[in-house]
Amino acid sequence: MEQLLAHKLHLTRPIGTEIWVIGKERAKLHFQRKRQLVIRRGVECCPECGRAVECSETDKAPVCIYCGARMWAADRDKVRRYAKAEFIKRFFPKNFFDILILDEVHELKGGGTAQGQAMSCLIARSKKVLALTGTLMGGYGRDLFYLLWRMFPRLMKDAGFEYGRTLQFAERYGVVQRTYDSKDVAVSLNIASIGRKMVRSRVKEAPGISPLLLPDLLLERSVFVRLSDISEALPDYDEIIVPVAMNEEQEEEYNQLSDSLMTATQQALARGDMRLLGKMLQALLAYPDGCRVEEQVTLERNGIEEVVGSAQALDIDLLPKEERLLEILAAEKKQGRKVAVFLEHTGTRDLLPTLEEKLMENGFSPLIMRSQGVKPENREQWLKDNLATGRYDLLICNPNLVKTGLDLLDFPTIIFFQCGYSVFTLRQASRRSWRIGQDKPIRVFYMAYAKSMQEKALSLMAQKRETSLAV
C-alpha cells in the first residue's frame, strides 16, 4: 500500500504551485514497532522466505539477511498514525520539494526528539530550506547545535564537530563553567612536580556565546529582521521588574525550607545522587506563591521515602505578591487597558483557582484559559468569542498556551506573575501583544519575591535573554 501511494505521488507532481502544510505533531507521530516473525518447529523464522531468523540492521530496523524482509510490523494498538515525515523520506525521491519552510524552528532543537527527526526527514527530500523563528537561541550555545547539524551537516563535520557532543560545541562557541573541589585542588598544589594528580571538576554550560558564532556559522546563512523593519508604526514597548518582599511568616517558612533542602541536596550530591536538584528548584520556586498548602519534599533511599524538607501551610488572606498584582490591575483598569496574567504553576501546583477567587473578591472578572478543552487551533476564536461578551477584563493562563500562533492585541498589558526558565517561552509570550495592528503602548511586568529562588530565576533569565538577543 505504501509503495502504491508513493508511486501515485510520483505520477501526479504539480504543474503549478502546490503547498503542503503539516503540523510538527502530525509529522512526528508513528506506530510503535513489534516483532513480526513466524514460529516453525519451535524456531523463529522470517515471515517471507521462511528461513531461520538471522538479521542485519538497516536504518535501525532489523531485516532478514536472505530476502531483505522486515522483521517488524506496526503495533496498531499503540499509536494509530504513520509518521508522515518518515513516510516522505522513505518513499519520495530526492529534491521532491522545491522549498521546505520550518516555522518556529527553535522548537525542533532537541537532539533525540521525534520532532527533530521529522525535521531531518523533510530536509532530506527538499532542495532548499527556510527556517523561521523569532527566538533563535535560548541563551546557550547548544540551542543551535542540532539545528545546524540537520541543516548543514557537511559544514559541522568540516568544522570538526561530532554529532551528539554538545559540550564540544559549547567550548568553542558558548560558555563552559568548570567547578573544582577545593580538597582536590589543595592536594594537587602540594604534590611534587614528578607526581601529577588530575584535579576533578564538574563541567556544565553557562549562559553566553562567543562572537565567533556569527561569522563562522550564521552570517552567510541568515537574514535578521526586526519588527521595526516591518512596521514603523509599532507602539512603545516597556518592561518593568516588580520585586516584592515576603511577609515575616512567609519568609521564615521559606528560609527554613531553603536551608533544609540546600543541606539535603549537598549531601545527596556528595553521594553522586542528583535527584534532589530538580525537586529543590521546583519547591523553592513554588512555595512563596503556594504557601497556603503544605510543602513536603521527599527522597527515596533504600526503598523508603524520606522527608528532606518541609514548610507548613500558612493562613494568609492576601499574599504580598497578590496585593501588588491587584494594585497593578487597578491602575491598568482605570486606563481602560485589559491585562493578560501568566502563571507557570497551572498543573500539579495549580494556582489558578485561588488566584481567580482573590481577583473576583476584589472586583475583577478573569477569563481562565486552560490547555484542556480548547484545541490550539481554536484558541484565537475562543478568546474572541469570550471577549465579545464584555464580561471579562483580564486573561489568566500558562504562557505556553499563547507563546505561538496567537495574537493578544486586546491585552496591551502583560504580567508574568511567575517566570519559568525557558527564554523561548518568555520572549515569545511577552510579545504576544506587540504585533502589527497594536495601537496602545505595551507594558510587560515581571513579578518575583525578593531574596528567593524566584528572584534568582529572573536574574538567570535576564542573562540568557541578553545572550539570545545578542544573536
C-alpha positions in Angstrom: 0.0 0.0 0.0 2.8 2.4 0.9 4.6 1.7 -2.3 1.4 2.2 -4.3 0.8 5.6 -2.6 4.3 6.7 -3.3 4.1 5.6 -6.9 0.9 7.5 -7.3 2.6 10.6 -5.9 5.4 10.3 -8.4 2.9 10.4 -11.3 0.9 13.4 -10.0 3.6 16.0 -9.5 2.1 19.5 -9.5 2.1 21.5 -12.7 1.9 24.8 -10.9 2.5 25.9 -7.3 1.4 23.3 -4.7 1.8 23.9 -1.0 1.7 21.1 1.6 1.1 22.2 5.2 1.7 19.8 8.1 1.9 20.4 11.9 5.0 19.3 13.7 3.0 16.9 15.9 1.4 15.1 12.9 4.8 15.0 11.2 6.4 13.0 14.0 3.8 10.6 15.3 4.3 7.0 14.3 3.3 3.4 15.1 5.5 1.7 17.6 7.2 -1.4 16.2 6.7 -5.0 17.3 8.5 -8.2 16.2 7.0 -9.9 13.2 8.1 -13.5 13.0 6.6 -17.0 12.4 7.4 -20.0 14.5 8.2 -23.2 12.7 9.1 -26.3 14.8 9.9 -24.0 17.7 12.3 -21.8 15.7 11.7 -18.1 14.9 11.6 -17.7 11.1 11.2 -15.0 8.5 7.6 -14.4 7.5 8.5 -14.1 3.8 11.2 -16.7 3.0 10.7 -19.0 6.0 14.3 -19.3 6.9 15.5 -19.2 10.5 16.0 -15.7 11.7 19.3 -14.0 11.0 19.0 -10.3 10.8 21.1 -7.3 9.8 20.4 -3.7 10.9 19.2 -1.4 8.2 18.1 2.1 9.1 17.8 0.9 12.7 15.2 -1.7 11.7 16.1 -5.5 11.5 15.7 -7.2 8.2 16.2 -10.7 7.0 19.7 -11.3 5.6 18.3 -13.7 2.9 15.4 -11.9 1.4 15.5 -8.4 2.9 12.0 -8.7 4.5 11.4 -6.5 7.6 11.3 -8.3 10.9 8.9 -5.8 12.4 5.3 -4.6 11.9 3.4 -1.6 13.1 1.8 -2.1 16.6 -1.7 -0.7 15.8 -2.7 -0.9 19.4 -0.3 1.9 20.4 -0.3 4.9 18.0 -2.6 4.8 15.0 -0.6 7.1 12.7 2.3 6.6 10.4 4.9 9.3 10.8 4.3 11.5 7.7 7.9 12.8 7.7 9.3 9.3 7.8 6.9 8.2 5.0 8.1 11.1 2.9 11.8 10.2 3.4 11.3 6.5 2.6 9.2 6.8 -0.5 9.6 10.2 -2.0 12.5 11.0 -4.4 15.3 13.3 -3.5 14.5 17.1 -4.1 10.8 16.3 -4.3 10.0 19.6 -2.6 11.4 22.9 -4.0 11.5 24.5 -0.6 10.8 23.4 3.0 9.6 26.2 5.3 10.1 25.4 9.0 8.2 27.8 11.2 9.2 28.2 14.9 12.3 26.1 14.1 13.7 26.6 17.7 11.1 24.1 18.9 12.9 21.4 16.9 16.2 22.0 18.6 16.2 18.8 20.6 18.8 16.1 19.9 16.8 12.8 20.3 13.3 14.1 19.8 10.8 12.9 17.3 10.2 16.4 16.1 13.9 16.8 15.4 13.9 13.5 13.5 10.9 14.7 11.5 12.8 17.8 10.5 15.7 15.7 9.3 13.4 13.6 7.2 11.8 16.5 5.5 15.1 18.3 4.8 16.4 15.1 3.1 13.7 15.5 0.5 13.9 19.2 -0.1 16.0 21.3 -2.4 16.2 24.4 -0.1 15.3 25.1 3.5 13.9 28.3 5.0 13.9 28.2 8.8 11.9 30.8 10.7 12.0 31.8 14.3 11.7 34.9 16.5 13.8 33.3 19.2 16.8 31.6 17.6 18.6 30.9 20.9 17.6 30.4 24.5 20.9 31.7 25.9 23.1 28.7 25.4 25.4 27.7 22.5 23.9 24.2 22.5 20.5 25.6 21.4 21.9 25.8 17.8 23.9 22.6 17.8 21.3 20.1 16.4 19.6 22.7 14.2 22.9 23.3 12.4 23.6 19.6 12.2 20.3 18.9 10.5 20.5 21.9 8.1 24.3 21.9 7.4 25.8 18.5 8.3 28.8 18.9 6.0 29.6 22.3 7.5 29.5 20.9 11.0 31.6 17.9 10.1 34.2 20.0 8.3 34.4 22.2 11.4 35.4 19.2 13.4 32.2 18.6 15.4 30.9 15.1 16.3 27.2 14.5 16.3 25.8 14.5 19.9 28.8 16.2 21.5 27.1 19.5 22.5 29.8 20.3 25.1 32.4 20.3 22.3 30.4 22.9 20.5 29.8 24.9 23.7 33.6 25.0 24.4 34.1 26.8 21.1 31.0 28.9 20.7 29.5 29.1 24.2 30.5 29.5 27.8 31.6 26.4 29.8 31.8 26.5 33.6 34.1 24.2 35.5 33.7 23.7 39.2 36.6 22.2 41.2 36.5 20.5 44.5 38.7 22.6 47.0 40.0 19.4 48.5 41.3 18.1 45.2 42.9 21.5 44.4 44.7 21.6 47.8 46.0 18.1 47.3 47.2 18.9 43.8 49.1 22.0 44.9 51.0 20.0 47.5 52.2 17.3 45.1 55.7 17.4 43.8 56.2 18.1 40.1 57.3 14.5 39.5 53.9 13.1 40.6 51.0 14.9 39.0 47.4 14.5 40.2 44.4 15.2 38.0 42.0 17.6 39.6 38.4 16.5 39.2 35.9 19.1 38.0 32.2 19.3 37.2 31.6 20.8 33.8 28.4 22.4 32.6 27.4 25.0 30.1 26.5 28.5 31.3 24.6 31.3 29.5 26.6 33.1 26.9 28.0 32.9 23.4 31.3 33.6 21.6 31.3 36.3 19.0 32.9 33.8 16.6 29.5 32.0 16.3 28.2 34.8 14.0 30.9 34.9 11.3 31.7 31.2 11.5 28.2 29.8 11.2 25.4 32.3 10.9 26.0 35.5 8.9 26.3 33.9 5.5 23.2 31.7 6.1 20.9 34.1 7.9 18.7 37.2 7.4 18.0 39.1 10.6 14.7 41.1 10.6 13.3 43.2 13.4 9.7 44.1 13.9 10.7 47.8 13.4 11.9 46.8 9.9 8.4 45.6 9.0 6.4 48.4 10.6 7.5 51.8 11.9 4.0 52.2 13.5 4.6 49.8 16.3 3.9 51.4 19.7 6.4 51.8 22.6 7.4 48.7 24.5 8.3 48.9 28.1 9.4 46.2 30.6 9.1 46.6 34.4 10.7 44.4 37.1 8.5 44.2 40.2 10.4 42.7 43.2 8.0 42.0 46.2 9.1 41.4 49.8 7.6 38.4 51.5 5.8 39.0 54.8 7.6 37.8 58.0 5.7 34.5 58.4 6.1 33.6 54.8 9.8 34.5 54.7 10.5 32.5 57.9 9.0 29.3 56.5 10.7 29.8 53.1 14.1 30.2 54.6 13.7 27.2 56.8 12.6 25.1 53.7 15.5 26.5 51.7 18.1 25.7 54.4 16.8 22.1 54.8 16.8 21.5 51.0 20.2 23.0 50.4 21.8 20.8 53.1 20.0 17.7 51.9 20.9 18.4 48.3 24.6 18.9 49.1 24.6 15.6 51.0 22.9 13.8 48.1 25.4 15.3 45.5 28.3 14.1 47.7 26.8 10.6 47.2 26.5 11.2 43.5 22.7 11.4 43.7 21.3 14.3 41.6 17.6 13.6 42.1 17.1 16.3 44.6 18.2 19.2 42.4 15.0 19.4 40.4 12.8 18.9 43.4 14.6 21.6 45.4 14.3 24.1 42.5 10.6 23.5 42.0 9.8 23.6 45.7 11.6 26.9 46.3 10.1 28.5 43.2 6.6 27.3 44.1 6.2 27.7 47.8 6.1 31.5 48.2 3.1 31.7 45.8 1.5 28.4 47.0 2.3 28.7 50.8 -1.4 28.2 51.7 -0.7 24.5 51.1 2.0 22.5 53.0 5.1 21.8 51.0 6.9 18.5 51.6 9.9 17.2 49.6 10.9 13.6 49.9 13.8 11.4 48.6 13.7 7.7 48.2 16.6 5.8 49.8 16.8 2.1 50.2 13.1 1.7 49.4 12.0 4.3 52.0 10.7 7.8 51.2 12.5 10.2 53.5 11.2 13.7 54.1 14.2 16.0 53.5 12.4 19.4 53.6 9.0 20.8 54.6 7.2 24.0 55.1 3.8 24.3 56.8 0.6 25.8 55.3 0.0 29.4 56.1 -3.4 31.1 56.6 -2.9 34.4 54.8 -5.8 36.2 53.2 -3.7 38.1 50.6 -0.1 37.3 49.9 2.2 40.3 49.2 2.6 39.5 45.5 -1.2 39.1 45.2 -1.6 42.6 46.8 0.9 44.1 44.3 -0.9 42.4 41.4 -4.2 43.9 42.4 -2.6 47.4 42.6 -1.2 47.0 39.0 -4.5 45.6 37.7 -6.5 48.5 39.3 -4.2 51.1 37.7 -4.4 49.4 34.3 -8.2 49.1 34.5 -8.6 52.8 35.2 -6.8 53.5 31.9 -9.1 51.1 30.0 -6.4 48.5 29.4 -7.0 44.8 29.5 -4.4 42.6 31.1 -3.0 39.1 30.4 -1.6 37.4 33.5 0.8 34.5 33.0 1.3 31.7 35.6 3.7 28.8 35.4 2.1 26.6 38.0 -1.2 25.5 36.5 -0.7 21.7 36.8 0.4 19.8 39.9 0.6 23.0 41.9 -2.4 24.7 40.4 -2.7 28.3 41.5 -5.4 29.3 39.0 -8.5 28.6 41.3 -7.0 30.5 44.2 -5.9 33.5 42.1 -9.3 33.6 40.3 -11.1 33.7 43.7 -8.9 36.5 45.0 -9.4 38.6 41.9 -13.2 38.1 41.9 -13.4 39.1 45.6 -11.7 42.4 44.6 -13.9 43.3 41.7 -12.2 41.8 38.7 -13.6 39.4 36.1 -10.9 37.0 34.9 -11.1 34.7 31.9 -9.3 31.4 32.6 -7.7 29.6 29.6 -6.6 26.0 30.2 -5.0 23.5 27.8 -7.9 21.1 28.3 -11.0 21.7 26.3 -9.7 24.2 23.8 -7.6 23.0 20.9 -4.6 25.2 19.9 -6.2 25.9 16.5 -9.4 27.1 18.2 -7.9 29.3 20.9 -8.0 32.5 19.0 -11.6 32.2 18.1 -12.4 31.0 21.7 -10.7 34.1 23.1 -12.5 36.4 20.6 -15.9 34.9 21.4 -15.5 35.3 25.2 -14.2 38.9 25.0 -17.1 39.8 22.8 -19.5 39.1 25.7 -18.0 42.1 27.6 -17.8 40.1 30.9 -14.0 39.8 31.2 -11.4 42.4 31.9 -8.3 40.2 32.1 -7.0 36.8 30.9 -5.1 34.3 33.1 -3.3 31.3 31.6 0.0 29.5 31.3 2.3 31.3 28.9 3.0 28.1 27.0 -0.6 28.3 25.7 -0.1 31.6 23.9 3.6 31.7 23.0 3.0 30.8 19.3 0.1 31.1 16.9 -2.0 33.6 18.9 -2.1 37.4 19.0 -3.2 39.2 22.1 -3.9 42.6 20.7 -6.7 43.1 23.2 -4.2 42.9 26.1 -1.7 45.7 25.9 -0.5 44.9 29.4 1.1 41.6 30.2 2.1 40.4 33.8 4.3 37.5 34.4 3.1 36.6 37.9 5.6 33.7 37.7 8.6 33.3 35.5 9.9 29.9 34.3 13.3 29.1 32.9 12.6 29.0 29.2 13.8 32.0 27.3 11.9 30.8 24.2 8.6 30.9 26.1 9.3 34.2 27.9 10.4 36.1 24.7 7.5 34.9 22.7 4.8 35.2 25.3 6.0 38.7 26.3 5.5 39.9 22.7 2.0 38.5 22.0 0.6 42.0 22.2 3.4 43.9 20.5 2.2 43.0 17.0 1.4 44.8 13.8 -2.1 46.3 14.4 -1.5 47.3 18.1 -2.2 50.9 18.8 -1.5 51.1 22.5 1.9 51.2 24.2 2.9 47.8 25.6 3.8 47.2 29.3 5.2 43.9 30.5 5.6 43.4 34.2 7.8 40.6 35.7 6.9 39.8 39.3 9.1 37.9 41.8 9.6 37.6 45.5 12.8 39.3 46.6 15.6 37.2 48.2 14.1 34.0 46.9 14.7 31.4 44.1 12.1 33.4 42.0 14.5 36.4 42.0 17.5 34.2 41.1 15.5 32.6 38.3 14.6 36.0 36.9 18.2 37.1 37.1 19.3 34.0 35.2 16.6 34.6 32.6 17.9 38.1 32.1 21.4 36.7 31.4 20.0 34.1 29.0 17.8 36.6 27.2 20.7 39.0 26.8 22.7 36.3 25.0 19.6 35.4 23.0 19.0 39.0 21.9 22.7 39.4 21.0 22.3 36.8 18.3 
